[in-house]
Amino acid sequence: MIPWEKLAKGKAPDGQVLELRRRGHEYLIYAGGYDLMSSEDDTSSIALSDYGCAHLKNAKRARVLVGGLGMGYTLRAALDRVSASSIVEIAELVSSVVDWNREWLGDLAGKPLEDPRTKLLLSDVRKPIRAAKNSYDAILLDVDNGPDALAHKQNDGLYGKRGIDEAYGALKPGGVFGVWSFDDDPSFTRRLEKRGFKVETHRVSASKKGRGRYHQIWTARKGR
Ligand SMILES: C[S@@+](CC[C@H](N)C(=O)[O-])C[C@H]1O[C@@H](n2cnc3c(N)ncnc32)[C@H](O)[C@@H]1O
């Protein structure tokens, strides 16, 4: 077995230490003592954009917000599903993750930060959500392990009643709030429905290697 090589270290604004590791062709982002994501487990990150941007196939000028960057798979998949005159904003909390994408990880997802339609926001994704009113066609969140399994404590607010209200307000009528999670969380589904979203859940294979694990994606559509 090839040993993991530590490539770089970074720190989130809340002090959480992140590490980039490599073993052969596989990259790993390690955060706070566990694996945040592996480059082998891109399937559900891509599915988040597949489901979350499905309604934008014929949209001339879509505006999509993705949070966070990770290894760029969700961002790349969103870019691949919107038109040439669309904009995909990518909000990333940790500047080191952006640096790692530029230095090491860019080729994994075809250098999505270099696409002219990408607008990078070095920020908590909650900031652009709060600032927007009826503006986004889709908001796609993969910033943590899910509504009830948090790596960053402050992300709790994104999945609670207030965060859901803010996402609802930021979306255009007919817009979609897509959320990735390590696992199902029926109470999150209920909160989305209570706010008035039309909710669908999708169980998606975690890895292209078919390691047998599944992740959960919500698509919550705002009424027209
Ligand atoms: C699991 S990774 C995302 C993986 C991504 N879907 C992909 O395709 O590679 C989570 C990312 O969200 C970032 N993050 C965590 N909390 C955030 C927040 N509140 N706002 C923006 N980015 C955040 C982390 O630094 C990390 O880069």
The ligand as a Tripos MOL2 file, in Angstrom:
@<TRIPOS>MOLECULE
LIG
   27    29     1     0     0
SMALL
NO_CHARGES

@<TRIPOS>ATOM
      1 C1        -16.7300   18.4400    0.8510 C.3       1 LIG1
      2 S1        -15.9930   19.8480    0.2130 S.3       1 LIG1
      3 C2        -16.9300   20.1880   -1.2410 C.3       1 LIG1
      4 C3        -16.6790   19.2450   -2.3430 C.3       1 LIG1
      5 C4        -17.1740   19.7260   -3.6770 C.3       1 LIG1
      6 N1        -18.5960   19.4510   -3.8330 N.3       1 LIG1
      7 C5        -16.4200   19.1220   -4.8510 C.2       1 LIG1
      8 O1        -17.0410   18.9110   -5.8820 O.co2     1 LIG1
      9 O2        -15.2290   18.8690   -4.7450 O.co2     1 LIG1
     10 C6        -16.5570   21.1480    1.2620 C.3       1 LIG1
     11 C7        -15.9270   22.4930    0.9330 C.3       1 LIG1
     12 O3        -16.7170   23.5390    1.5160 O.3       1 LIG1
     13 C8        -15.8710   24.4930    2.1170 C.3       1 LIG1
     14 N2        -16.6950   25.1990    3.1340 N.ar      1 LIG1
     15 C9        -17.0260   24.7860    4.3820 C.ar      1 LIG1
     16 N3        -17.8960   25.6500    4.9450 N.ar      1 LIG1
     17 C10       -18.1240   26.6310    4.0240 C.ar      1 LIG1
     18 C11       -18.9460   27.7890    3.9990 C.ar      1 LIG1
     19 N4        -19.7200   28.1080    5.0230 N.pl3     1 LIG1
     20 N5        -18.9250   28.5750    2.8950 N.ar      1 LIG1
     21 C12       -18.1440   28.2510    1.8150 C.ar      1 LIG1
     22 N6        -17.3520   27.1610    1.7820 N.ar      1 LIG1
     23 C13       -17.3500   26.3550    2.8710 C.ar      1 LIG1
     24 C14       -14.7140   23.6550    2.6370 C.3       1 LIG1
     25 O4        -13.5660   24.4420    2.8680 O.3       1 LIG1
     26 C15       -14.5380   22.6630    1.4820 C.3       1 LIG1
     27 O5        -13.7050   23.1910    0.4790 O.3       1 LIG1
@<TRIPOS>BOND
     1     1     2 1
     2     2     3 1
     3     2    10 1
     4     3     4 1
     5     4     5 1
     6     5     6 1
     7     5     7 1
     8     7     8 2
     9     7     9 1
    10    10    11 1
    11    11    12 1
    12    11    26 1
    13    12    13 1
    14    13    14 1
    15    13    24 1
    16    14    15 ar
    17    14    23 ar
    18    15    16 ar
    19    16    17 ar
    20    17    18 ar
    21    17    23 ar
    22    18    19 1
    23    18    20 ar
    24    20    21 ar
    25    21    22 ar
    26    22    23 ar
    27    24    25 1
    28    24    26 1
    29    26    27 1
@<TRIPOS>SUBSTRUCTURE
     1 LIG1         1 GROUP 0 **** ****
